[in-house]
Amino acid sequence: MINKLSIENFKCFLHPTEFQLSSLNIFTGYNGRGKSSVFQTLLLLGQSFIKNGNVEKLEVNGNFVRLDLFEDLLYKDSSIRRKDKMFFYLETDVSEYRTIEVGYKEYTERTGKICHLKINDIDYFQEASSIGGGKEEATNKSLYTYPKHFHALFSNFNYVSADRLGPTLFEEKDEISSINPLNSNGDHRLNILSRNGLLLEATNEWLNYIMDGGNVSINGLDKKSAVLGLHIDAGNGSKDLKSINCGFGYSYILSVIIVLLSTEEGCIFIENPEAHLHPLAQARLMELVCEQVKKKNIQVFIETHSEHIINRVRLCTLKKEFSITNKDVSLYFFDKDYRISSLTIDEDGQVSNWPIGFFDQQENDLREILKLGLFRNGC
């Protein structure tokens, strides 16, 4: 597990910015203030491992994210020290690579080259001098032999992006990768379900609970393409629909459920799990997250704008049927001024250091409604 992450000179993070991490990590706050950038630091390392088998070259565009140019990743301020390099610092629970420091500078327009590497405080870049005519001509640092097994930290990442697959006419059964098999937009979901009957059964159990009625079926199990069918039970009867004729909620949540149920170890990154979901469905989905975090050897990272997501996690830490505790959760709020607050959920499920702007819009609107409505005539 990654216990701590620090980011320096990457996008909006100029100075080293530290995040203490837990089994479940939730990032929330204002738009465009750095939440996604935290995900991207790890996803960049993950997609670099996927392509190269190591993280010596940083792939700016890959399986997880496409960020265009290396120069776009650097903090935009020409006056800062080491302005051409970015640095990531990690602490893990693996003794062989308890601490990792890695830095990159531009190699090509769309790749970075490792220029700094420390593992457990040992510097694996050494100076090499070129001597000519009795005078030292140049001094450079070169990467020398290092314990390559630390790359395993980035080998099992699974990512469900905000831009995931919605209702479809049909879905092609493409080849499934061993890394991030669902794919970031979930376009392998039917291929995965069609190969695993137990996973399909478990997915339907959770889908039925979260959405208050619903099961999926797959038409075309033995063909190269498949059609997603939905059976929805409601108070006035039941309906059998094709995915294309159903709302976005069922399709959007399907990828999230599958990745949580099918991943046994490693890291899961989920953007906006609340998308297209009713508040009750959002809350129930977090019960699945909390269950899987404690049941398996996984670490979950969630970016959200939903108070229902966070409130259900707080509730789960209080319920005996969930083994997750407040110590298993890290919660970060990104405010409008690019300040980041680490919020503490205590043993009573309370957030003691509640900042301005942290899910207080409902109270602000209700106060204004009372002021302009009921109280406008002095009532």
N, C-alpha and C positions, 0 to 999 in steps of 0.2 A: 504494500500500500504506500501511496505517496503521502507523507505526513506534513510536508511543507513545500510550498512553491514560492519563489521570489522572482520577480521580473524586473529587468533593467533595460532602459533605452529601447523598449518595444512599444510601438504605436503610442498610446496615451500615457504610458508608464516611463517617466524619465528616470527618476531615482528608484533604487531597489524597493519594490513594493511587495510585501510579504503576505502570504495567505496560509494560515494554519488549517490543515485539512483533516477531515474525518471520514467515516464510512459513507456518509451522505452529506453532500456539499451543495448548498443552494445559494445562487447569486441572483439578486433582484435589485431594482432601482430604476433610475431615469434612463431613457433611451440614449444610445450613443455615448455612454460614459465608461465603457471598458469591460462590461460583463462578458461579451463575446470574445474579447481579446484574451481573457484568462483561459478560456477554452482553447483558443487558437494556438497558444504557446505549446500546449501538450499535443494537440492534433497535428501541428507542424512536425513535431518530433515523431509522432506515430506514422504519418504518411511518408516521412523520409526513411523510416525503418522498412516500411512496406516495399518501397521501390529499391532501396540499396542494401538492405540487410544490416544497416548500421545508421548512425546519425552523424557521420563525418561530413556529409553534404546535406544541407537543409533544402528541402524541396518546397518552394513557395506555393506551387500548384500541384495538387495530387488528389488522392482518393477521398480525403476528408474536406479540405478547404482549398479554395482558389483565390489567392490574394494578389495576383498579378506580378508586381515587381518587388525585388528585395528591398529597394530603397523606400518602398511604401511602408515597410514594416518598422522603419527607424523613426524615433521621435523627431518631430520636425522642429529643430532649433539648432542653428549653425554654431551657436556659441558654446555648446556643451562639450565637455571632455569625452574623448572616445566616441565621437558622434557617429562614426562609421561602423560601430560594433554593437551587437545586442547580447545580453547575457541572461541565462536562465539558471536558477539555483534550486536544487531539489534535495529534500531529505526523505528517506524511505525507511521501511522497517526491515530491510535486508542488510545484514552486517557487512557483506562483501562490497556493497556500494551504499553505505549509510548516507553519505553526502555526495552529491554530484554538482559540479559547476561546469557549464558549457557555454561557450561564446562563439558567435559567428560574424564574419564580415562578408561583403559581397564577393561572389566568385564569378557568376554570370548575371545577366539582368534578372533572371528568375530563380537563381539558386544562391545559397550561402555556403561558405566554406568554414569548417571549424577552425577557430584560432585560439581557443582556450579550453582546456580540459583538466579538471581536478576531480579525483575520486578519493574519498576519505582523506582529503587535504593533501594528497600527493599530486604534484604538478607534472602532467605528462607532456608538456611542451618544454623543450630544452633549447638553449641557445647554440647556434652553430655559426662559427666565424670563418670567413674566407680570407686567407692570408696570401698576399702577393707583394713581391718586391720588398720584403721585410716590414711591410706595413699592413695593418688590419684594414681590409677594404670594406667589409660589410658584416653586420651581425643580424641574424634572423633566428626566429624560433621555429622549430620543427616538431611535429607530433611524433613521439616515439612509442614503443610497444606499451600497450595499456591493457587492463583486464576487460576484454570485449564482452564478457557475459552481462555487463550492465545494460546492454542494448535490450535485453529481455524485458526490461521495465516497460518498453514502448511497443511490445510485440502483440499485446492483446487489448487493443482499444476498439470499442464499438460506439458508433456515433449515429444518432438519429437527429437530423437537422430540422429546423423549423419549416423548411421547404420540402415536406415529405409527400408521398404519393396519396392522392385523394381518390375519388371515385374513378373507376376505369371501365372501358369497354371490355378489354382483355389484357392479360399480362404475359409477356414472353418469359419462358423458362430459360434464362441465360445461365452460364456457368457460375457456380457459387464459389467465392473465395473462402479460404480458411480463416482469413483475417477480415473482420467486419462483414460477415457473410450476408447480413440483411441488406447491406449497402446504406449509405447515409440518407437516401431519400426513401428507403424501404421498398425498392422495386423488386426485391427478391422474396418478398413476403409469402407469396403463394407457392413459390418453388420450395421454400423451406417447410411450410406447413404440409405440402403434399407428400413430403418424404418422411414425415414424422407424425404418426397417428397420435401418440401420447401428447406431443406438443400441441397438436390441433385440439385435442380434448381439453387440455388445461387452458388453452387460449379461449376456448368457448365458455368455459366455466367463469373465467374472470370477465370476459366481455359481457356475459349475461348479467353478472353482478354489478359491474361498473355502470352499464348503460340501462339498467332496469329492464332487461329483456333483449335478447339478441344472440344469434349464433351464426357462424359463417360456414359456408360449404364451398367446395371447390369443384367446378365442372371442367373436365378435361384433364384428369389426373394422368392419363397416359399419352398426352399430346404435348407439343412443343409450346403451346400457349394455353392459358387457363382463364376461366371466368370466375370472379368472386361473386358468390351468392350470399344473401343475408336473409335470415328468418327472424322476424321481429314479433315478439308477443307483446300485446298491449291490452288495455282494459276492455276494448271493444272488439277484440279478436286478434288474429295473427295475420302477418303479411309475409310473402316470399318475394324478394326483390333482387334484381341484379345490382351490383355495386353502383353502376352509372346512374341508377334511378333512386339512389338513397343519399341522404345528407352527408356532409363531409365528416361529421363527428366519428362515425363508425370506421371509416377508412383511415382517418388520421390517428386514431388511438390504436389501431391494429398493430402498427409497426412498434409502438412503444411497449405494448404488452408482449409481443414476440421477443424483443431484445431482452426484456427483463426475465422472461421465463427460460430462454435458451442459453443465456450467458452464464457460465459456471464460475469464471474467474476473470480478473482484469478490471478495466475501467469502462464504464458506460457514461456517455455524454448525451444528454437529452435537452434539446432546445424547445421551450414553450410547450410542455406536455399538455397545457390547458387548452390549446388551440381547438376551436370549434366544439368545446365540451360545455355542457351544463355544469353549474357549480357543484352539484352533488356528484356528478361523474368525475370531476376534477378531484374532489376529496377522496372518493373511493379508489381512484387510480393511485393515490399516494399510499394507500394501505398496501397495495401490491408492492410498491417501491420499498416501503419499510419492512415488509416481510422478506423480500428477496435480499436486501442488504444484510440482514442478520442470518439468513439461511445459507448464503453462499459466500464465496471468497471474492466479492466484488466491491468496487468503490464507485459510487454514483455521483455524477455532477449534473446539476439541473440549473438551467437559466429560466426564470419565470417572471411574469408580471401579475401573478394571481395570488391574492390573499388566501383563497381557498386551499391552494397547494400548501402554503406555509402553515395555515391554521390546522389542517389535518395532520401534518407532521407533528406539530406541538401536541395534539390530542393523542396521537399514537404513542408518544413517549410516556403518556400517563396511563395507558390502558395495559392491563396485565397480559392480554392475549398477544400483544406485540412485545417482543424482547428488546426492541430498540429503546435506547435511553437518550436523554438530552446530551450526554457526552458523545454520542455517535453522530451528532449533527453539527455542522459548521454553517453559519448563516452570515452572508455579507450583503450590505446595502450600499449602492453606488449613488451618491446624491448629485444634484444638478451642478455643483461646483467641482466635480471630479474627486471629491473626498470619498474615501471608502471606510465604512464602519463595520467592524466585526461585532455582530449582535449575539448576545448570550441568551440561550433558552435555559432557564433554571429548572430545578427538580420539580417545580410546580407548573411547568409549561408556560411560564410567563417570560416575556421579553423585557428585561429590566431597563435596558438602555435604548428605549424606543426613540428613533430620531425623527425630526420634522421631515415630512414627505414619505414616510414609510407606511403605506396603506392607510393614510388618514383622510383620503379624499371623500369617502362616504360620510364621515363625520362632518367635514367641512361643508359638503353640499347640503346635508340635513340641517345644519345650523343656519345656512343661508335660506333654505326653504322656510324654516320657522320664522326667520327674521322678515322675509318678504311676503310670507303668506299669513300664517296665524297671528303674528305679532304686528302686522302692518297697521292695524287699527287700534293698537294698544290693548289687544286681548291678553 
